[in-house]
């Protein structure tokens, strides 16, 4: 899709006022008098298309206890799918560009959905997340922070006969607010979810208790490290979420200092981009660890700060996402509709970082990018190296040795020496002597004679050192393993599925496994990674104590200690 020219004429008519750095617009109708830029109109129409699918999940049988609510794809009625419909429906009813603008049918379905939410809302105002959490303040906060915006959009839409719907809407939100001012949380980002939801409630119905609770959470300070990353290091899910939440709190409670955290994270994230537009996820501490994904969740924050700070790099990434990820931005339509300040034309683009070596020590990784290829070195992770070259992706290098069932390589640190990065591991494999006679269990119960009380002997040792540095058009890794001799070693080169190999041979007994003697290559579309030289001294690719193979095409290099081998990726 070609990005159309932005329309900016209608935005200036909104009577922009400046208050403590924040652009504030009037709360008048978002009707036809305000011209939306073309990218936003495309999102409104995309939301209409997605509503077709969402509405198939609606429970229409009047005798069903969940009548009016929405179920997930496993047929479980739940507040999350229901609130997702309400949010989308209010976006549609508020936009003249939507086929559902001021729709009586959609309004009625929204009212029934809200009545379902009220029905399943607990006495304390909380909701459940049926997959795992019950009477959950955080999951209530996730819903409230979006539905407060939906309420605002609907209230300004001019939809006929909406008064009764808004009354039900308000009852649900006010009851939820009572939970948010007292309830607890599970994870770091939950504090900001609850705080953003309370901030939005306070904007609609000011209450000193809402503000006091937000300030309680904020008194714990923002969980950001020196690299600019939040505690959970969740680049696909919770970092972009936290950025949106902090902007909401900053704007709603006039706390511009919170934007400094957002700036730092957005600046850091520019160095977490692969050449194909995907995000580095291997250092995440949450469920998106090693996931494949793109940065659409950051779009609102990048656009907001690009305009506020006149930042050309952030503007460039926004334009890139508009060209390549526009359908994925539909999920955030309510953010865009409710904030006309971001409808303005972006500042001129500046080149994104594409040629750098940058260490993020708190996150335990080093990023190397040279325009069309990039590599990530990782600590505290069985995957200690990745290599991306366009669509051809080596998603992980792992290594294990058959050493007392604990030979999976894992480095605790990445040390810089000159132009190289050093990864190390030291292992011991002891044997144990007879138990001290005076404390032998009378009944001979082994569990009553802990091994820690036995003297060690015949201690075996294994030291691993990996030296990584740039080579011509790529990366070179020198692997050295010393100590006990004759230990089988297997190095895994794990590729993302979808490509074709040359130079490798199929493993005789393992699926999706290949052996390498010379040089190999892996090609996806027009992109090729070359790797090698290989090493094939045995066929033991699933060693005792090693992690299970990944469900991906994997090339193995095998040998014995003392082991020394150099792998080049380009």
C-alpha angles and dihedrals in degrees: 000000000000114000109243125222111276118245112224106161097093096050096070090060090069094085098242113214126189118224118169094330094309122116108228124194130197117264093234122133119299088220133127094304091076116068113218121210115253095252089059093047088053089054092050090054091045089053089055090055093049091049088065090064096039092052091059086070093060117118105230104170107107091209093057112102088225094052111156093018128103131243130211125240090277091058095252113140109226143164094241097063089039094053090045089060092047091052093049092043093053091049089053096045090051096054125077087203091065124090085225096055107149089346116181091203094052091044091054092048089049091052092051090048091052091049088054090052090051090049095054095038110111123239090259093054097256130128133209132244096212092204092066121327129071130190082008121181093188094051089047087053092052089057097041095051090060100035093053086062090046089053091052093049093049094046091055095043099085090227109169118248094011096132095090092046091051090051091054089044092053093048091055094046096045091050090050090051090062089060093047095055093058109019129106134233142220109211139030096258092052089074091061093041090057092042093051091048091051090047091054092047090050090053090056100036112012114223125168090216091063092054093044091054092049090051090051091057093042090053087072087065127230114297098234126140129212091269092061095253128129121239096262093051087211102157096177101043122008104030093057089041092053091050091055091046094051091050089052092051093043093053098039097047099030095247104143091168088076089067090068089070091050091050092052093050093046091050091050092047091060085072092049094067122109118215090256091057098258124129130246105247105161095101095054119126093205140062094291092067108138089357123148114240150128134240102255090120088067096052098096093049093045092049093045093051094039089060096039095047099028087236113176097194092055090045090053092054091048090054090048091053092047089056098044109021107032096126090054091057092066089086089067097046093119091059091053096045093049095050112055089173088082094053091083123103113275120245118260114292123253122199115275118236107275106151116053151106111223132170122209100191100179090052090045099235144106122212122208119182130173106179105271098025136042140181135200124207114202138197128198087026131101086223101070101171138029130183126197125188111172109293093345107090132184095197096188149357115209132172136195139177129203092246115145092310094293105082100117105128115242125160122206095204145018112225123196117222113175107306093340135087118219126209120186142180132181121196134182128202110191133179122220133234132221117298119263103271096225093059102040111135109252093221092047092240105167092206090061091059105064116205091231088074093057123089116245124233141170089029112194120204136199124191121189126191124179120189116197125189140150119277130185105306093345151012134311123202121192111200119199124178120178139165120064110039128228097031112148114239130194126188117198125210102193115196129193109253121256105068141089132242135221126189097025132105127220115254108248096230110014126080119231089010127122136182126220128207103160130009123324140190138203120204130193114179104311097341125092133186116199119203140176164357093238132216126208114177096141141000098237101124098152104057125186110267093020124121117263115268117269119244092253138090105282131189117205131207112195135192146128135260132298078060126180123162138149122218121195123199121193 
